Amino acid sequence: MKKEPMSKYLTKVMKKMCQIVGANFHKMDFKKPNWYWDYEWTEEQEQEFMDWMAKLMLSHKDARKEFMRFPSSNKKDIAKFILQFCMNFGWRSKAK
């Protein structure tokens, strides 16, 4: 089955999410319901991802346009967006 292409920055973000937890991006089925339950990450891994995504969005206007309904270069707005992104699409958190 051929995968539909993702947009430029969504591909970068999903590859980074997979890389952090050791998942194979090319074998992931992102169309599967609840695909984000397949892996878990620690608080440290999630924070690493959020820091990486913040740098990406702060330095690339096109990334903000791709992800945000109202693109903003304000650090607080970007941090809020990334937190919401992780709550909706991030991996499950590992139990302590």
Backbone hydrogen bonds in HBPLUS format (Angstrom, degrees):
<---DONOR---> <-ACCEPTOR-->    atom                        ^
c    i                          cat <-CA-CA->   ^        H-A-AA   ^      H-
h    n   atom  resd res      DA  || num        DHA   H-A  angle D-A-AA Bond
n    s   type  num  typ     dist DA aas  dist angle  dist       angle   num
A0011-THR N   A0007-SER O   2.96 MM   4  6.06 157.7  2.01 155.3 160.9     1
A0012-LYS N   A0008-LYS O   3.24 MM   4  6.59 157.1  2.30 141.9 147.6     2
A0013-VAL N   A0009-TYR O   2.95 MM   4  6.15 164.3  1.98 150.2 154.0     3
A0014-MET N   A0010-LEU O   2.90 MM   4  6.05 167.1  1.92 153.5 157.0     4
A0015-LYS N   A0011-THR O   2.91 MM   4  6.01 158.2  1.96 150.7 156.9     5
A0016-LYS N   A0012-LYS O   3.02 MM   4  6.23 155.8  2.08 146.2 152.6     6
A0017-MET N   A0013-VAL O   2.93 MM   4  6.22 160.1  1.97 151.0 156.6     7
A0018-CYS N   A0014-MET O   2.99 MM   4  6.18 162.1  2.02 147.6 152.1     8
A0019-GLN N   A0015-LYS O   2.84 MM   4  6.01 161.3  1.88 148.6 154.5     9
A0020-ILE N   A0016-LYS O   3.01 MM   4  6.14 158.9  2.05 153.4 157.1    10
A0021-VAL N   A0018-CYS O   3.20 MM   3  5.54 127.6  2.49 103.7 115.9    11
A0022-GLY N   A0018-CYS O   2.94 MM   4  5.92 113.9  2.38 145.2 163.1    12
A0023-ALA N   A0018-CYS O   2.84 MM   5  4.61 147.7  1.95 142.6 139.2    13
A0022-GLY N   A0019-GLN O   3.30 MM   3  5.05 152.4  2.39  95.7 103.7    14
A0027-LYS N   A0024-ASN O   3.02 MM   3  5.46 147.8  2.13 111.6 121.2    15
A0028-MET N   A0025-PHE O   3.28 MM   3  5.32 154.4  2.35 101.5 109.0    16
A0032-LYS N   A0029-ASP O   3.16 MM   3  5.60 158.4  2.21 110.7 117.1    17
A0035-TRP N   A0032-LYS O   3.21 MM   3  5.38 128.5  2.49 144.2 132.4    18
A0037-TRP N   A0034-ASN O   2.97 MM   3  5.69 162.8  2.00 125.0 126.9    19
A0038-ASP N   A0035-TRP O   3.16 MM   3  5.77 167.2  2.18 119.2 122.1    20
A0092-ARG N   A0039-TYR O   3.27 MM  53  6.49 143.0  2.42 160.0 149.4    21
A0041-TRP N   A0092-ARG O   2.87 MM  51  6.36 150.9  1.95 164.2 173.9    22
A0094-LYS N   A0041-TRP O   3.05 MM  53  5.66 151.5  2.13 138.3 138.7    23
A0046-GLU N   A0042-THR O   2.97 MM   4  6.21 161.8  2.00 152.3 157.2    24
A0047-GLN N   A0043-GLU O   2.89 MM   4  6.08 156.6  1.95 145.0 151.7    25
A0048-GLU N   A0044-GLU O   2.89 MM   4  6.09 152.7  1.97 144.1 151.8    26
A0049-PHE N   A0045-GLN O   2.99 MM   4  6.25 156.7  2.04 146.8 152.4    27
A0050-MET N   A0046-GLU O   2.87 MM   4  6.16 162.6  1.90 151.6 156.5    28
A0051-ASP N   A0047-GLN O   2.87 MM   4  6.04 160.3  1.91 151.4 156.2    29
A0052-TRP N   A0048-GLU O   3.00 MM   4  6.17 159.2  2.04 145.2 151.2    30
A0053-MET N   A0049-PHE O   2.81 MM   4  6.06 163.5  1.84 157.3 161.7    31
A0054-ALA N   A0050-MET O   2.93 MM   4  6.05 151.8  2.01 143.7 151.5    32
A0055-LYS N   A0051-ASP O   3.10 MM   4  6.38 159.2  2.14 147.9 152.5    33
A0056-LEU N   A0052-TRP O   2.99 MM   4  6.30 157.7  2.04 148.2 154.9    34
A0057-MET N   A0053-MET O   2.89 MM   4  6.11 166.3  1.91 152.8 155.7    35
A0058-LEU N   A0054-ALA O   2.83 MM   4  5.95 155.4  1.89 150.3 157.6    36
A0059-SER N   A0055-LYS O   3.07 MM   4  6.09 148.0  2.17 143.4 150.6    37
A0060-HIS N   A0056-LEU O   3.03 MM   4  6.03 121.4  2.39 141.9 155.9    38
A0063-ALA N   A0060-HIS O   3.04 MM   3  5.33 130.1  2.30 103.0 115.9    39
A0064-ARG N   A0060-HIS O   3.30 MM   4  6.79 155.2  2.36 149.7 155.9    40
A0065-LYS N   A0061-LYS O   2.99 MM   4  6.33 156.7  2.05 150.0 156.9    41
A0066-GLU N   A0062-ASP O   2.90 MM   4  6.06 147.3  2.01 140.0 148.9    42
A0067-PHE N   A0063-ALA O   3.05 MM   4  6.25 154.3  2.12 151.3 156.6    43
A0068-MET N   A0064-ARG O   2.83 MM   4  5.50 160.4  1.87 148.4 155.2    44
A0078-ILE N   A0074-ASN O   2.99 MM   4  6.27 160.9  2.02 158.1 164.0    45
A0079-ALA N   A0075-LYS O   2.86 MM   4  6.04 159.4  1.90 148.2 154.2    46
A0080-LYS N   A0076-LYS O   2.97 MM   4  6.16 157.0  2.02 146.3 152.0    47
A0081-PHE N   A0077-ASP O   2.98 MM   4  6.20 158.2  2.03 145.3 151.6    48
A0082-ILE N   A0078-ILE O   2.90 MM   4  6.15 165.0  1.92 155.7 159.1    49
A0083-LEU N   A0079-ALA O   2.99 MM   4  6.16 158.1  2.04 146.9 152.7    50
A0084-GLN N   A0080-LYS O   3.04 MM   4  6.27 160.3  2.08 148.3 153.4    51
A0085-PHE N   A0081-PHE O   2.82 MM   4  6.10 154.9  1.88 151.0 159.2    52
A0086-CYS N   A0082-ILE O   2.88 MM   4  6.11 162.9  1.91 152.2 155.8    53
A0087-MET N   A0083-LEU O   2.97 MM   4  6.21 149.7  2.06 144.2 152.9    54
A0088-ASN N   A0084-GLN O   2.99 MM   4  6.19 147.1  2.10 146.1 154.5    55
A0089-PHE N   A0085-PHE O   2.71 MM   4  5.75 162.8  1.74 159.1 164.4    56
A0090-GLY N   A0086-CYS O   2.85 MM   4  4.15 140.2  2.01 112.9 118.8    57
